[in-house]
Amino acid sequence: MSQKQDIHCADCFGVLADKTRLRIVQGLQQKTANVAAITEEIGLTQPTVSHHLKLLDDYGIVVKERRGRETYYTFNPNYPCKGCGVFSSPIKL
């Protein structure tokens, strides 16, 4: 995904079809976190979490911010696709 403005509901649902990504988004709606904190909370390896975060970032669902040597992620309340309002209610797993 190269153009975040071209995202449609089907794209968001495709990315969110993975339970791990939903868990990551759910946590990032609560607080900003780096990969290490997300890895610890989710209980998966760092490369796996980084893979999921990259997809979420590519689709504009999360945003990242460099702070020194660390990258912190947070939920993007201005995510590109607003057609269905998928994030207007809390995520239930």
C-alpha positions as MATLAB code, in Angstrom:
seq = 'MSQKQDIHCADCFGVLADKTRLRIVQGLQQKTANVAAITEEIGLTQPTVSHHLKLLDDYGIVVKERRGRETYYTFNPNYPCKGCGVFSSPIKL';
ca = [
       0.000    0.000    0.000;
       1.667    3.173   -1.121;
      -1.079    5.779   -1.119;
      -2.921    6.082    2.190;
      -5.573    8.324    0.637;
      -6.700    5.493   -1.672;
      -7.771    3.174    1.158;
     -11.317    1.806    1.144;
     -13.351   -0.231    3.637;
     -12.325   -3.528    2.023;
      -8.674   -2.599    2.573;
      -9.228   -1.815    6.254;
     -11.215   -4.985    6.834;
      -8.521   -7.023    5.088;
      -5.863   -5.634    7.413;
      -8.085   -5.962   10.475;
      -9.045   -9.560    9.664;
      -6.029  -10.645   11.712;
      -6.723  -10.976   15.455;
      -3.167   -9.964   16.362;
      -3.503   -6.676   14.493;
      -6.829   -6.058   16.216;
      -5.161   -6.631   19.592;
      -2.394   -4.196   18.665;
      -4.886   -1.527   17.545;
      -6.954   -2.074   20.678;
      -3.888   -1.469   22.854;
      -2.770    1.551   20.850;
      -6.204    3.133   21.214;
      -5.456    3.173   24.947;
      -1.821    4.345   24.935;
       1.257    5.012   22.834;
       3.819    2.196   22.940;
       7.089    1.071   21.403;
       7.699   -2.324   19.823;
       9.181   -3.767   23.025;
       6.097   -2.855   25.081;
       3.733   -4.179   22.416;
       5.779   -7.384   22.127;
       5.574   -7.927   25.871;
       1.841   -7.213   26.001;
       0.934   -9.357   22.984;
       3.367  -12.171   23.789;
       4.788  -12.520   20.280;
       8.288  -12.080   18.890;
       9.617   -8.645   17.962;
       9.836   -9.431   14.211;
       6.207  -10.588   14.200;
       4.987   -7.475   15.995;
       7.078   -5.262   13.688;
       5.508   -6.952   10.656;
       1.996   -6.246   11.936;
       2.873   -2.655   12.845;
       4.263   -2.048    9.362;
       0.989   -3.166    7.787;
      -1.043   -1.020   10.172;
       1.218    1.946    9.420;
       1.050    1.355    5.657;
      -2.742    1.581    5.839;
      -2.691    4.658    8.077;
      -4.361    2.928   11.017;
      -1.423    3.702   13.296;
       1.178    6.440   13.199;
       4.769    6.185   14.304;
       7.037    8.727   15.926;
      10.789    8.471   16.407;
      12.025    9.407   19.885;
      15.763    8.996   19.907;
      16.495    5.381   19.049;
      12.950    4.201   19.744;
       9.877    4.283   17.532;
       6.555    4.765   19.276;
       3.212    3.852   17.777;
      -0.247    5.189   18.458;
      -3.690    4.724   16.964;
      -4.401    7.258   14.221;
      -7.782    8.852   15.004;
      -7.624   10.404   11.521;
      -7.187    7.098    9.699;
      -7.808    7.487    5.965;
     -10.923    5.349    5.515;
     -13.911    6.764    7.374;
     -16.587    5.131    5.187;
     -17.824    2.538    7.656;
     -16.844    3.993   11.021;
     -15.131    0.736   12.028;
     -13.282    2.497   14.858;
     -16.205    4.505   16.190;
     -16.939    1.756   18.750;
     -14.523   -0.094   21.041;
     -12.875   -3.154   19.529;
     -14.172   -6.417   20.978;
     -12.108   -9.552   20.550;
];
